[in-house]
């Protein structure tokens, strides 16, 4: 995640989903921002904020928070979500993601320690899951979440939600199934859900030891959102 993308339409959908899963604080969600430096480009995709008649009804309180932040350039930062309690009961790990392998390993351990009370851990990498040939320490590694990192949280009893961009190779269905297959390889007992949007898909691995409150929130989120905004589905 980069500050420059804060408040764009992907963010709106992301926070709306997280808020639905939090169920007013009934479920504690740990947010690992995987924060990387801005690259100088404007985040874009904020035109939806000028169309309240089309977008505000999905989550009015959240829309208003993001709208106000967009009008104050210094507020287009992730801290706004934390400061304004946009995610009830949320836990946050907002240290910058380091590049060196040893430092990244320590970062993930510190994140696990910070989220011992979390029911669900959300990862917000710039691109999504690692691609073929990618390795920690490579130049672009900070854009990705690695399977062994996911496995460590899942093995600690956490349900895991992952932000995943679509790419240009293969159909979206093929891409999603490929991601889910890799996740099954590290968590064969997980209940898998997808929450699809126009630009990204959120991949959920629901741990079998999850509390009933979380399962209920997942099912409610999948059934309550307009599919044109977020289309939720259990896939395994």
Residue frames as a rotation matrix with the C-alpha (Angstrom) as fourth column:
UNK 1
0.579 0.816 0.000 0.00
0.816 -0.579 0.000 0.00
0.000 0.000 -1.000 0.00
UNK 2
-0.650 -0.723 0.234 1.12
0.719 -0.685 -0.121 3.56
0.248 0.089 0.965 -0.71
UNK 3
-0.455 0.465 -0.759 -0.24
0.414 -0.644 -0.643 6.77
-0.788 -0.607 0.100 0.76
UNK 4
-0.860 0.051 -0.508 -0.82
-0.403 -0.679 0.613 8.12
-0.314 0.732 0.605 -2.76
UNK 5
-0.732 0.609 -0.306 -3.61
0.076 0.519 0.851 5.58
0.678 0.599 -0.426 -3.31
UNK 6
-0.818 0.437 -0.375 -5.45
0.462 0.111 -0.880 6.43
-0.343 -0.893 -0.293 -0.11
UNK 7
-0.314 0.818 -0.483 -9.10
-0.150 -0.545 -0.825 7.14
-0.937 -0.187 0.294 -0.73
UNK 8
-0.734 0.099 -0.672 -9.32
-0.678 -0.046 0.734 5.89
0.042 0.994 0.101 -4.31
UNK 9
0.211 0.957 -0.200 -12.21
-0.923 0.262 0.281 3.68
0.321 0.125 0.939 -5.38
UNK 10
0.022 -0.278 -0.960 -10.27
0.034 0.960 -0.277 0.50
0.999 -0.027 0.031 -4.59
UNK 11
-0.926 -0.374 0.048 -9.74
0.001 -0.130 -0.991 1.87
0.377 -0.918 0.121 -1.09
UNK 12
-0.374 0.869 0.325 -13.44
-0.924 -0.379 -0.048 2.60
0.082 -0.318 0.945 -0.72
UNK 13
0.471 0.549 -0.691 -14.33
-0.530 0.802 0.276 -0.98
0.705 0.236 0.668 -1.56
UNK 14
-0.319 -0.702 -0.637 -11.52
0.191 0.611 -0.769 -2.30
0.928 -0.366 -0.061 0.61
UNK 15
-0.953 -0.060 0.298 -12.55
-0.259 -0.358 -0.897 -0.40
0.161 -0.932 0.326 3.72
UNK 16
-0.041 0.998 0.041 -16.24
-0.974 -0.049 0.221 -1.12
0.223 -0.031 0.974 3.09
UNK 17
0.350 0.106 -0.931 -15.44
-0.171 0.984 0.048 -4.84
0.921 0.143 0.362 3.04
UNK 18
-0.655 -0.666 -0.357 -13.26
0.258 0.246 -0.934 -4.63
0.710 -0.704 0.011 6.14
UNK 19
-0.735 0.447 0.510 -15.97
-0.672 -0.577 -0.464 -2.72
0.087 -0.684 0.725 7.99
UNK 20
0.315 0.881 -0.352 -18.53
-0.805 0.445 0.393 -5.34
0.503 0.160 0.849 7.04
UNK 21
0.150 -0.337 -0.929 -16.26
0.179 0.934 -0.310 -8.12
0.972 -0.120 0.200 8.27
UNK 22
-0.866 -0.471 0.170 -15.56
-0.038 -0.277 -0.960 -6.24
0.499 -0.838 0.222 11.50
UNK 23
-0.086 0.946 -0.312 -19.33
0.575 0.302 0.761 -6.23
0.814 -0.114 -0.570 12.15
UNK 24
0.621 0.404 0.672 -19.23
-0.150 -0.780 0.607 -3.14
0.770 -0.477 -0.424 14.33
UNK 25
-0.097 -0.764 0.638 -16.26
-0.916 -0.182 -0.358 -4.42
0.390 -0.619 -0.682 16.34
UNK 26
0.782 0.430 0.451 -17.56
-0.573 0.780 0.252 -7.95
-0.243 -0.455 0.857 16.94
UNK 27
0.763 -0.605 0.228 -14.53
0.645 0.735 -0.209 -9.21
-0.041 0.307 0.951 15.01
UNK 28
0.534 -0.670 -0.516 -11.06
-0.202 -0.693 0.692 -7.77
-0.821 -0.265 -0.505 15.46
UNK 29
0.892 -0.223 0.394 -9.25
0.444 0.266 -0.856 -7.18
0.086 0.938 0.336 12.19
UNK 30
0.230 -0.902 -0.365 -5.51
0.257 -0.305 0.917 -6.72
-0.939 -0.305 0.161 11.99
UNK 31
0.989 0.127 0.075 -4.46
0.114 -0.336 -0.935 -4.57
-0.093 0.933 -0.347 9.05
UNK 32
0.067 -0.997 0.039 -0.92
0.520 0.068 0.851 -5.08
-0.851 -0.037 0.523 7.74
UNK 33
0.689 0.300 -0.659 -0.51
-0.253 -0.754 -0.607 -2.14
-0.679 0.585 -0.444 5.39
UNK 34
0.253 -0.722 0.644 2.76
0.840 0.494 0.225 -3.41
-0.481 0.484 0.731 3.86
UNK 35
0.852 0.207 -0.481 3.54
0.090 -0.962 -0.256 0.27
-0.516 0.175 -0.839 3.38
UNK 36
0.013 -0.832 0.554 5.89
0.970 0.146 0.197 1.20
-0.245 0.535 0.809 0.51
UNK 37
-0.558 -0.297 -0.775 7.17
0.259 -0.949 0.177 4.64
-0.788 -0.102 0.607 -0.58
UNK 38
0.649 0.727 -0.224 5.08
0.087 -0.363 -0.928 6.79
-0.756 0.583 -0.299 -2.90
UNK 39
-0.102 -0.701 0.706 6.44
0.855 0.301 0.422 6.88
-0.508 0.647 0.569 -6.44
UNK 40
-0.805 -0.283 -0.522 5.46
0.113 -0.936 0.334 10.46
-0.583 0.210 0.785 -7.28
UNK 41
-0.806 0.579 0.122 2.34
0.139 -0.015 0.990 9.63
0.575 0.815 -0.068 -9.25
UNK 42
-0.472 0.756 0.453 -1.16
-0.882 -0.411 -0.232 10.68
0.011 -0.509 0.861 -8.23
UNK 43
-0.728 0.172 0.663 -3.21
-0.149 0.905 -0.399 7.76
-0.669 -0.389 -0.633 -7.01
UNK 44
-0.801 0.455 -0.388 -6.10
-0.474 -0.086 0.877 8.45
0.366 0.886 0.284 -9.38
UNK 45
-0.486 0.697 -0.528 -9.52
0.366 0.710 0.601 6.76
0.794 0.099 -0.600 -9.37
UNK 46
-0.814 0.224 -0.535 -11.06
0.478 -0.263 -0.838 9.28
-0.329 -0.938 0.107 -6.95
UNK 47
-0.864 0.496 0.085 -13.77
-0.292 -0.631 0.718 10.56
0.410 0.596 0.690 -9.29
UNK 48
-0.302 0.782 -0.545 -16.32
0.594 0.602 0.534 8.42
0.746 -0.163 -0.646 -7.48
UNK 49
-0.554 0.033 -0.832 -16.19
0.781 -0.327 -0.533 10.92
-0.289 -0.944 0.156 -4.59
UNK 50
-0.877 0.267 -0.399 -17.86
-0.349 -0.925 0.150 13.46
-0.329 0.271 0.905 -6.88
UNK 51
-0.452 0.751 -0.482 -20.73
-0.424 0.294 0.856 11.04
0.785 0.591 0.185 -7.50
UNK 52
-0.863 0.076 0.500 -22.35
-0.472 0.231 -0.851 10.60
-0.180 -0.970 -0.163 -4.08
UNK 53
0.125 0.991 -0.051 -25.68
-0.935 0.100 -0.340 9.71
-0.332 0.090 0.939 -5.65
UNK 54
0.482 -0.010 -0.876 -24.03
-0.584 0.742 -0.330 6.66
0.654 0.670 0.352 -7.20
UNK 55
-0.146 -0.746 -0.650 -21.56
0.071 0.647 -0.759 5.56
0.987 -0.157 -0.042 -4.53
UNK 56
-0.542 -0.208 0.815 -22.38
-0.685 -0.452 -0.571 6.97
0.487 -0.867 0.102 -1.10
UNK 57
0.409 0.861 0.301 -25.18
-0.876 0.278 0.394 4.55
0.255 -0.425 0.868 -0.25
UNK 58
0.328 -0.332 -0.885 -22.82
0.008 0.937 -0.348 1.55
0.945 0.107 0.310 -0.14
UNK 59
0.059 -0.306 -0.950 -21.32
0.985 0.174 0.005 2.88
0.164 -0.936 0.311 3.13
UNK 60
0.693 0.334 0.638 -22.36
0.374 -0.924 0.078 6.48
0.616 0.184 -0.766 3.88
UNK 61
0.925 -0.361 -0.119 -20.14
-0.041 -0.406 0.913 7.00
-0.378 -0.840 -0.390 6.95
UNK 62
0.120 -0.924 0.362 -17.08
0.637 0.351 0.686 5.67
-0.762 0.148 0.631 5.17
UNK 63
0.194 0.010 0.981 -17.81
0.925 -0.335 -0.179 7.68
0.327 0.942 -0.074 2.04
UNK 64
0.923 0.217 0.317 -18.00
0.121 -0.947 0.296 10.87
0.365 -0.235 -0.901 4.10
UNK 65
0.644 -0.760 -0.089 -14.68
0.124 -0.011 0.992 10.11
-0.755 -0.650 0.087 5.83
UNK 66
-0.126 -0.727 0.675 -12.92
0.848 0.274 0.453 9.59
-0.514 0.629 0.583 2.50
UNK 67
0.446 0.361 0.819 -14.61
0.759 -0.637 -0.133 12.61
0.474 0.681 -0.558 0.93
UNK 68
0.995 -0.091 -0.040 -13.43
-0.050 -0.801 0.597 14.90
-0.086 -0.592 -0.801 3.74
UNK 69
0.317 -0.939 0.133 -9.92
0.309 0.235 0.922 13.47
-0.897 -0.251 0.365 3.51
UNK 70
0.044 -0.279 0.959 -9.82
0.994 0.110 -0.013 14.10
-0.102 0.954 0.282 -0.24
UNK 71
0.742 0.327 0.585 -10.53
0.422 -0.906 -0.028 17.78
0.521 0.268 -0.810 0.37
UNK 72
0.794 -0.570 0.213 -7.51
-0.545 -0.509 0.666 18.06
-0.271 -0.645 -0.715 2.67
UNK 73
0.566 -0.575 -0.590 -4.35
-0.430 0.404 -0.807 16.93
0.703 0.711 -0.019 0.81
UNK 74
-0.451 -0.792 0.412 -2.46
-0.773 0.116 -0.624 16.39
0.447 -0.600 -0.664 4.05
UNK 75
-0.057 0.535 0.843 -5.20
-0.807 0.473 -0.354 13.97
-0.588 -0.700 0.405 5.11
UNK 76
0.716 0.275 -0.642 -4.75
-0.636 0.636 -0.437 11.62
0.288 0.721 0.630 2.16
UNK 77
-0.487 -0.873 -0.039 -2.85
-0.707 0.420 -0.568 9.25
0.512 -0.249 -0.822 4.39
UNK 78
-0.270 0.361 -0.893 -3.57
0.184 0.929 0.320 5.90
0.945 -0.077 -0.318 5.99
UNK 79
-0.938 -0.154 -0.311 -3.57
0.324 -0.071 -0.943 7.38
0.123 -0.986 0.116 9.47
UNK 80
-0.613 0.777 0.144 -6.97
-0.746 -0.629 0.219 8.90
0.261 0.027 0.965 8.69
UNK 81
0.061 0.632 -0.773 -8.51
-0.213 0.765 0.608 5.43
0.975 0.128 0.181 8.84
UNK 82
-0.352 -0.283 -0.892 -7.03
0.729 0.514 -0.451 4.86
0.586 -0.810 0.025 12.27
UNK 83
-0.990 -0.141 -0.030 -7.60
0.131 -0.789 -0.601 8.36
0.061 -0.598 0.799 13.64
UNK 84
-0.520 0.854 0.014 -11.26
-0.833 -0.511 0.210 8.49
0.187 0.097 0.978 12.63
UNK 85
-0.592 0.242 0.769 -12.02
-0.357 0.776 -0.519 4.94
-0.723 -0.582 -0.373 13.78
UNK 86
-0.155 0.515 -0.843 -13.20
-0.986 -0.029 0.164 3.95
0.060 0.857 0.513 10.32
UNK 87
-0.102 0.051 -0.993 -12.64
-0.211 0.975 0.072 0.30
0.972 0.217 -0.089 11.24
UNK 88
0.554 0.393 0.734 -14.24
-0.754 -0.135 0.642 -0.51
0.352 -0.909 0.221 14.62
UNK 89
0.807 -0.246 0.537 -11.83
-0.272 0.653 0.707 -2.40
-0.524 -0.717 0.460 16.85
UNK 90
0.890 -0.446 -0.094 -9.16
0.050 0.299 -0.953 -2.42
0.453 0.843 0.289 14.15
UNK 91
0.547 -0.835 -0.064 -5.52
0.201 0.057 0.978 -3.24
-0.813 -0.547 0.199 14.87
UNK 92
0.981 -0.169 -0.094 -2.87
-0.153 -0.380 -0.912 -1.72
0.119 0.909 -0.398 12.62
UNK 93
0.291 -0.954 0.072 0.70
0.558 0.231 0.797 -2.50
-0.777 -0.192 0.599 11.68
UNK 94
0.968 0.234 0.094 1.92
0.224 -0.626 -0.747 0.51
-0.116 0.744 -0.658 9.75
UNK 95
0.172 -0.971 -0.165 5.71
-0.102 -0.185 0.978 0.19
-0.980 -0.151 -0.131 9.78
UNK 96
0.351 -0.133 -0.927 7.28
-0.925 -0.204 -0.321 0.60
-0.147 0.970 -0.195 6.32
UNK 97
0.957 0.006 0.290 7.94
0.035 0.990 -0.135 -2.74
-0.288 0.139 0.947 4.63
UNK 98
0.205 -0.960 -0.191 11.73
-0.596 -0.278 0.753 -3.31
-0.776 -0.041 -0.630 4.52
UNK 99
0.580 -0.033 -0.814 13.52
-0.788 0.232 -0.571 -4.69
0.207 0.972 0.108 1.48
UNK 100
-0.475 -0.869 -0.141 16.26
-0.793 0.492 -0.360 -6.84
0.382 -0.059 -0.922 3.02
UNK 101
-0.048 0.498 -0.866 15.21
-0.085 0.861 0.501 -10.47
0.995 0.098 0.001 3.65
UNK 102
-0.610 -0.236 -0.757 16.27
0.664 0.370 -0.650 -10.51
0.433 -0.899 -0.069 7.31
UNK 103
-0.964 0.256 -0.069 14.51
-0.185 -0.836 -0.517 -7.23
-0.190 -0.486 0.853 8.02
UNK 104
-0.333 0.889 -0.316 11.37
-0.741 -0.039 0.670 -8.38
0.583 0.457 0.672 6.22
UNK 105
-0.213 0.204 -0.956 11.30
0.347 0.930 0.122 -11.58
0.913 -0.306 -0.269 8.25
UNK 106
-0.838 -0.141 -0.526 11.56
0.545 -0.230 -0.806 -9.54
-0.007 -0.963 0.270 11.46
UNK 107
-0.809 0.588 -0.020 8.80
-0.582 -0.794 0.174 -7.24
0.086 0.152 0.985 10.17
UNK 108
-0.113 0.802 -0.587 6.43
-0.398 0.505 0.766 -10.16
0.910 0.320 0.262 9.67
UNK 109
-0.397 -0.077 -0.915 7.27
0.690 0.632 -0.352 -11.57
0.605 -0.771 -0.198 13.11
UNK 110
-0.976 0.032 -0.216 6.55
0.122 -0.741 -0.660 -8.20
-0.181 -0.671 0.719 14.70
UNK 111
-0.530 0.832 -0.163 3.26
-0.729 -0.348 0.590 -8.09
0.434 0.431 0.791 12.81
UNK 112
-0.103 0.466 -0.879 2.27
0.184 0.877 0.443 -11.53
0.978 -0.116 -0.176 14.11
UNK 113
-0.692 -0.219 -0.688 3.11
0.699 0.037 -0.715 -10.39
0.182 -0.975 0.127 17.63
UNK 114
-0.946 0.319 -0.049 0.96
-0.303 -0.930 -0.208 -7.27
-0.112 -0.182 0.977 17.18
UNK 115
-0.282 0.884 -0.373 -2.01
-0.829 -0.029 0.559 -9.29
0.484 0.467 0.741 15.95
UNK 116
-0.977 -0.110 -0.185 -2.28
-0.010 0.883 -0.470 -11.97
0.215 -0.457 -0.863 18.61
UNK 117
-0.589 0.806 -0.068 -5.81
0.078 -0.027 -0.997 -10.75
-0.805 -0.592 -0.047 19.42
UNK 118
-0.468 0.400 -0.788 -6.93
-0.845 -0.463 0.267 -10.46
-0.258 0.791 0.555 15.79
UNK 119
0.225 0.628 0.745 -9.61
-0.139 0.777 -0.614 -12.74
-0.965 0.035 0.262 14.37
UNK 120
0.764 0.049 0.644 -8.71
0.621 0.214 -0.754 -11.86
-0.175 0.976 0.133 10.79
UNK 121
-0.100 -0.840 -0.534 -5.48
0.230 -0.542 0.808 -10.49
-0.968 -0.042 0.248 9.31
UNK 122
0.895 0.389 0.217 -5.71
0.326 -0.241 -0.914 -8.36
-0.304 0.889 -0.342 6.17
UNK 123
-0.206 -0.978 0.006 -2.65
0.582 -0.118 0.805 -7.91
-0.787 0.170 0.594 3.95
UNK 124
0.804 0.516 -0.296 -2.50
0.163 -0.669 -0.725 -4.92
-0.572 0.535 -0.622 1.62
UNK 125
-0.254 -0.939 0.233 0.38
0.549 0.059 0.834 -5.50
-0.797 0.339 0.500 -0.83
UNK 126
-0.397 0.058 -0.916 0.68
-0.541 -0.821 0.182 -3.18
-0.742 0.567 0.358 -3.82
UNK 127
-0.521 0.116 -0.846 0.16
-0.808 0.252 0.532 -6.01
0.275 0.961 -0.037 -6.32
UNK 128
0.656 0.754 0.028 -0.89
-0.724 0.618 0.305 -9.14
0.213 -0.220 0.952 -4.44
UNK 129
0.799 -0.319 0.510 0.58
-0.016 0.836 0.548 -12.62
-0.602 -0.446 0.663 -4.08
UNK 130
-0.171 -0.975 -0.141 4.09
-0.399 -0.063 0.915 -13.37
-0.901 0.213 -0.379 -5.27
UNK 131
0.745 0.314 -0.588 4.54
-0.655 0.178 -0.735 -14.12
-0.126 0.933 0.338 -8.96
UNK 132
0.902 -0.405 0.148 6.60
0.424 0.897 -0.129 -16.90
-0.081 0.179 0.981 -10.50
UNK 133
0.202 -0.940 0.276 10.30
0.753 -0.032 -0.657 -16.31
0.626 0.341 0.701 -9.99
UNK 134
0.359 -0.046 0.932 9.83
-0.373 -0.922 0.099 -13.53
0.855 -0.383 -0.348 -7.45
UNK 135
0.153 -0.385 -0.910 11.88
0.793 0.597 -0.119 -13.80
0.590 -0.704 0.397 -4.28
UNK 136
0.930 0.107 -0.353 12.34
0.332 -0.657 0.677 -11.76
-0.159 -0.747 -0.646 -1.12
UNK 137
0.099 -0.932 -0.349 15.21
0.367 -0.292 0.883 -9.34
-0.925 -0.216 0.313 -1.60
UNK 138
-0.404 -0.179 0.897 14.59
0.915 -0.071 0.397 -8.70
-0.007 0.981 0.192 -5.28
UNK 139
-0.982 -0.127 0.138 13.89
0.140 -0.987 0.084 -5.16
0.125 0.102 0.987 -6.41
UNK 140
-0.454 0.883 0.123 10.12
-0.534 -0.380 0.756 -5.57
0.714 0.277 0.643 -6.81
UNK 141
-0.621 0.189 -0.761 9.59
0.479 0.860 -0.177 -7.92
0.621 -0.475 -0.624 -3.86
UNK 142
-0.933 0.241 -0.268 8.03
0.114 -0.507 -0.854 -5.16
-0.342 -0.827 0.445 -1.77
UNK 143
-0.559 0.759 -0.333 5.05
-0.809 -0.412 0.420 -5.18
0.182 0.504 0.844 -4.14
UNK 144
-0.018 0.488 -0.873 4.13
-0.356 0.812 0.462 -8.74
0.934 0.319 0.159 -3.20
UNK 145
0.261 0.156 0.953 3.03
-0.936 0.281 0.210 -10.95
-0.235 -0.947 0.220 -0.34
UNK 146
-0.518 -0.573 -0.635 4.76
-0.704 0.707 -0.063 -14.33
0.485 0.414 -0.770 -0.17
UNK 147
0.303 0.737 -0.604 3.04
-0.301 0.676 0.673 -17.64
0.904 -0.022 0.426 0.45
UNK 148
-0.259 -0.446 -0.857 5.27
0.652 0.574 -0.495 -18.57
0.713 -0.687 0.142 3.36
UNK 149
-0.963 -0.029 0.269 4.28
-0.145 -0.786 -0.601 -15.31
0.229 -0.618 0.752 5.04
UNK 150
-0.077 0.997 0.004 0.61
-0.805 -0.064 0.589 -16.13
0.588 0.042 0.808 4.62
UNK 151
0.197 0.128 -0.972 1.20
0.131 0.979 0.156 -19.64
0.972 -0.158 0.176 5.93
UNK 152
-0.765 -0.572 -0.297 2.83
0.368 -0.009 -0.930 -18.37
0.529 -0.820 0.218 9.13
UNK 153
-0.739 0.564 0.368 -0.25
-0.671 -0.665 -0.329 -16.33
0.059 -0.490 0.870 10.06
UNK 154
0.191 0.855 -0.482 -2.68
-0.721 0.455 0.522 -19.06
0.666 0.248 0.703 9.06
UNK 155
-0.067 -0.302 -0.951 -0.77
0.309 0.900 -0.308 -21.64
0.949 -0.314 0.033 11.09
UNK 156
-0.972 -0.235 0.014 -1.08
0.078 -0.380 -0.922 -19.29
0.222 -0.895 0.387 14.06
UNK 157
-0.513 0.844 -0.158 -4.85
0.783 0.384 -0.490 -19.72
-0.353 -0.375 -0.858 13.80
UNK 158
-0.440 0.311 -0.843 -5.65
-0.168 -0.950 -0.263 -16.55
-0.882 0.026 0.470 11.88
UNK 159
0.486 0.560 0.671 -8.09
0.734 0.156 -0.661 -16.19
-0.475 0.814 -0.335 9.03
UNK 160
-0.507 -0.791 -0.344 -6.41
0.348 -0.552 0.758 -14.24
-0.789 0.264 0.555 6.23
UNK 161
0.732 0.664 0.150 -7.69
0.469 -0.332 -0.818 -11.72
-0.493 0.670 -0.555 3.67
UNK 162
-0.354 -0.934 0.056 -5.46
0.572 -0.169 0.802 -10.62
-0.740 0.316 0.594 0.78
UNK 163
0.507 0.378 -0.775 -5.69
-0.316 -0.754 -0.575 -7.68
-0.802 0.536 -0.263 -1.62
UNK 164
-0.289 -0.574 0.766 -4.98
0.493 0.597 0.633 -8.95
-0.821 0.561 0.110 -5.14
UNK 165
-0.103 0.182 -0.978 -4.77
-0.687 -0.724 -0.062 -6.91
-0.720 0.665 0.200 -8.33
UNK 166
0.780 0.281 0.558 -5.85
0.270 0.654 -0.707 -8.45
-0.564 0.702 0.435 -11.60
UNK 167
-0.300 -0.876 -0.378 -3.07
-0.206 -0.327 0.922 -8.64
-0.931 0.355 -0.083 -14.19
UNK 168
0.073 0.328 -0.942 -3.04
-0.909 -0.366 -0.198 -8.90
-0.410 0.871 0.272 -17.96
UNK 169
-0.740 -0.419 -0.526 -2.24
-0.606 0.755 0.251 -12.58
0.292 0.504 -0.813 -18.39
UNK 170
-0.841 0.461 -0.285 -5.21
0.478 0.878 0.008 -14.96
0.254 -0.130 -0.958 -18.59
UNK 171
-0.006 0.926 0.379 -8.86
0.143 -0.374 0.916 -14.37
0.990 0.060 -0.130 -17.84
UNK 172
-0.236 -0.027 0.971 -9.87
-0.836 -0.505 -0.217 -13.09
0.496 -0.863 0.096 -14.44
UNK 173
0.806 0.558 0.196 -11.46
-0.585 0.702 0.406 -16.43
0.089 -0.442 0.892 -13.59
UNK 174
0.642 -0.645 -0.416 -8.20
0.352 0.729 -0.587 -18.20
0.682 0.231 0.694 -14.47
UNK 175
-0.287 -0.776 0.562 -6.19
-0.215 -0.519 -0.827 -15.77
0.934 -0.358 -0.018 -12.39
UNK 176
0.119 0.415 0.902 -8.42
-0.959 -0.186 0.212 -16.14
0.256 -0.891 0.376 -9.35
UNK 177
0.961 0.251 -0.117 -8.41
-0.225 0.954 0.200 -19.94
0.162 -0.166 0.973 -9.55
UNK 178
0.287 -0.935 -0.208 -4.62
0.295 0.293 -0.910 -19.89
0.912 0.199 0.360 -9.82
UNK 179
-0.377 -0.384 0.843 -4.32
-0.603 -0.589 -0.538 -17.79
0.703 -0.711 -0.009 -6.68
UNK 180
0.453 0.652 0.607 -6.79
-0.889 0.280 0.363 -19.98
0.067 -0.704 0.707 -4.80
UNK 181
0.848 -0.193 -0.494 -4.95
0.066 0.963 -0.262 -23.14
0.526 0.190 0.829 -5.83
UNK 182
-0.194 -0.979 0.065 -1.71
0.099 -0.086 -0.991 -21.78
0.976 -0.186 0.113 -4.42
UNK 183
-0.290 0.154 0.945 -3.44
-0.874 -0.444 -0.196 -20.80
0.389 -0.883 0.263 -1.20
UNK 184
0.805 0.593 -0.002 -4.93
-0.556 0.755 0.348 -24.29
0.207 -0.279 0.938 -0.93
UNK 185
0.391 -0.732 -0.558 -1.41
0.168 0.653 -0.739 -25.69
0.905 0.195 0.379 -1.09
UNK 186
-0.704 -0.680 0.205 -0.56
-0.047 -0.243 -0.969 -23.96
0.709 -0.692 0.139 2.20
UNK 187
-0.744 0.532 0.404 -4.00
-0.557 -0.160 -0.815 -24.12
-0.369 -0.832 0.415 3.84
UNK 188
-0.867 0.360 -0.345 -5.92
-0.057 0.616 0.786 -27.15
0.496 0.701 -0.513 2.52
UNK 189
-0.494 0.705 -0.509 -8.46
0.868 0.433 -0.242 -26.99
0.050 -0.562 -0.826 5.34
UNK 190
-0.834 0.149 -0.531 -9.38
0.020 -0.954 -0.299 -23.33
-0.551 -0.260 0.793 4.79
UNK 191
0.217 0.915 0.341 -12.81
0.811 0.026 -0.585 -22.26
-0.544 0.403 -0.736 3.63
UNK 192
-0.775 -0.627 0.079 -12.13
0.537 -0.587 0.606 -20.04
-0.333 0.512 0.792 0.62
UNK 193
0.468 0.871 -0.151 -14.11
0.663 -0.459 -0.592 -16.97
-0.585 0.176 -0.792 -0.38
UNK 194
-0.647 -0.593 0.478 -13.59
0.760 -0.547 0.351 -14.33
0.053 0.591 0.805 -3.03
UNK 195
0.368 0.674 -0.641 -14.83
0.523 -0.719 -0.457 -10.75
-0.769 -0.167 -0.617 -3.02
UNK 196
-0.339 -0.496 0.799 -14.49
0.934 -0.074 0.350 -9.41
-0.114 0.865 0.488 -6.55
UNK 197
0.331 0.375 -0.866 -14.51
0.179 -0.926 -0.332 -5.78
-0.926 -0.045 -0.374 -7.64
UNK 198
0.977 0.155 -0.147 -13.83
-0.098 -0.286 -0.953 -3.96
-0.190 0.946 -0.264 -10.89
UNK 199
0.524 -0.845 -0.109 -10.08
-0.672 -0.332 -0.662 -3.76
0.524 0.420 -0.741 -10.45
UNK 200
-0.619 -0.756 0.213 -9.09
-0.707 0.417 -0.572 -6.16
0.343 -0.505 -0.792 -7.66
UNK 201
0.400 0.677 -0.617 -10.20
-0.112 0.705 0.701 -9.31
0.910 -0.211 0.358 -5.91
UNK 202
-0.097 -0.350 0.932 -10.00
-0.983 -0.113 -0.145 -9.97
0.156 -0.930 -0.333 -2.19
UNK 203
-0.033 -0.044 -0.998 -9.00
-0.190 0.981 -0.037 -13.54
0.981 0.189 -0.041 -1.37
UNK 204
0.132 0.181 0.975 -10.21
-0.974 -0.161 0.162 -14.89
0.186 -0.970 0.155 1.96
UNK 205
-0.375 -0.218 -0.901 -9.05
0.018 0.970 -0.242 -17.99
0.927 -0.107 -0.360 3.79
UNK 206
0.325 0.587 0.741 -11.43
-0.801 -0.245 0.546 -18.62
0.502 -0.772 0.391 6.66
UNK 207
-0.724 -0.690 -0.011 -9.69
-0.548 0.585 -0.597 -20.67
0.419 -0.426 -0.802 9.34
UNK 208
-0.168 0.704 -0.690 -11.69
0.197 0.710 0.676 -23.68
0.966 -0.022 -0.258 10.64
UNK 209
-0.364 -0.018 -0.931 -11.15
0.922 0.136 -0.363 -22.42
0.133 -0.991 -0.033 14.19
UNK 210
-0.817 0.089 0.569 -12.68
0.005 -0.987 0.161 -19.01
0.576 0.135 0.806 13.42
UNK 211
-0.813 0.572 -0.110 -15.31
0.084 -0.072 -0.994 -17.78
-0.576 -0.817 0.011 15.85
UNK 212
-0.199 0.827 0.525 -18.93
0.930 0.328 -0.164 -17.99
-0.308 0.456 -0.835 14.65
UNK 213
0.426 0.362 -0.829 -19.12
0.232 -0.930 -0.286 -14.18
-0.875 -0.071 -0.480 14.61
UNK 214
-0.434 -0.676 -0.596 -16.56
-0.452 -0.409 0.793 -14.00
-0.780 0.613 -0.128 11.83
UNK 215
-0.859 0.168 0.484 -18.22
0.452 0.694 0.561 -16.65
-0.241 0.701 -0.671 9.71
UNK 216
0.149 0.985 -0.088 -21.54
0.859 -0.173 -0.482 -14.85
-0.490 -0.004 -0.872 10.09
UNK 217
0.267 -0.115 -0.957 -19.96
-0.144 -0.986 0.078 -11.56
-0.953 0.117 -0.280 9.05
UNK 218
-0.808 -0.585 -0.066 -18.39
-0.198 0.165 0.966 -13.16
-0.555 0.794 -0.250 5.97
UNK 219
-0.581 0.660 0.477 -21.70
0.799 0.574 0.180 -14.66
-0.155 0.485 -0.861 4.90
UNK 220
0.386 0.750 -0.537 -23.50
0.623 -0.641 -0.448 -11.37
-0.680 -0.162 -0.715 5.53
UNK 221
-0.140 -0.525 -0.839 -20.94
-0.336 -0.772 0.539 -9.40
-0.931 0.358 -0.068 3.51
UNK 222
-0.930 -0.254 0.265 -21.23
0.118 0.475 0.872 -11.80
-0.347 0.842 -0.412 0.59
UNK 223
-0.374 0.877 0.301 -25.00
0.927 0.359 0.105 -11.52
-0.016 0.319 -0.948 0.52
UNK 224
0.322 0.609 -0.725 -25.54
0.691 -0.675 -0.259 -7.85
-0.647 -0.418 -0.638 1.37
UNK 225
-0.405 -0.530 -0.745 -23.30
-0.112 -0.780 0.615 -5.91
-0.908 0.332 0.257 -1.02
UNK 226
0.764 0.505 -0.402 -24.51
-0.407 -0.107 -0.907 -5.00
-0.501 0.857 0.124 -4.49
UNK 227
0.498 -0.602 0.624 -22.47
0.624 0.749 0.224 -7.32
-0.603 0.278 0.748 -6.77
UNK 228
0.693 -0.245 0.678 -21.64
0.491 -0.528 -0.693 -4.30
0.528 0.813 -0.245 -8.93
UNK 229
0.665 -0.450 0.596 -19.76
-0.661 -0.726 0.190 -2.92
0.348 -0.520 -0.780 -5.91
UNK 230
-0.534 -0.760 0.370 -18.40
-0.839 0.530 -0.122 -6.08
-0.103 -0.376 -0.921 -4.26
UNK 231
0.447 0.657 -0.608 -19.37
-0.719 0.668 0.193 -9.58
0.533 0.351 0.770 -5.39
UNK 232
-0.348 -0.565 0.748 -18.77
-0.914 0.384 -0.135 -12.11
-0.211 -0.730 -0.650 -2.62
UNK 233
0.589 0.497 -0.637 -18.80
-0.648 0.762 -0.005 -15.85
0.483 0.415 0.771 -3.13
UNK 234
0.243 -0.489 0.838 -17.73
-0.597 0.605 0.527 -19.00
-0.765 -0.628 -0.145 -1.30
UNK 235
0.328 -0.202 -0.923 -15.61
-0.901 0.226 -0.370 -21.11
0.283 0.953 -0.108 -3.64
UNK 236
-0.113 -0.381 -0.918 -14.37
-0.055 0.925 -0.377 -23.99
0.992 0.008 -0.126 -1.48
